[in-house]
Amino acid sequence: MGLTQKDLADRAGVGLRFIRDLEQGKESLRMDKVNQVLALFGHRMEPVAYRMEVADEEG
């Protein structure tokens, strides 16, 4: 889209620091803000059920 970080932050309604943290892979970000950014690209992130597979232990 040819946006600078500042342009993206402004269009998404989030702070520039948030965009930098997002791009750098910060592990803890607010999902509502992530969704504000993703909405510009027609996407959304949401929690899904996760079921750990437990290996059968024999013996």
Secondary structure, 3 states (H helix, E strand, C coil): CCCCHHHHHHHHCCCHHHHHHHHCCCCCCCHHHHHHHHHCCCCCCCCCCCCCCCCCCCC
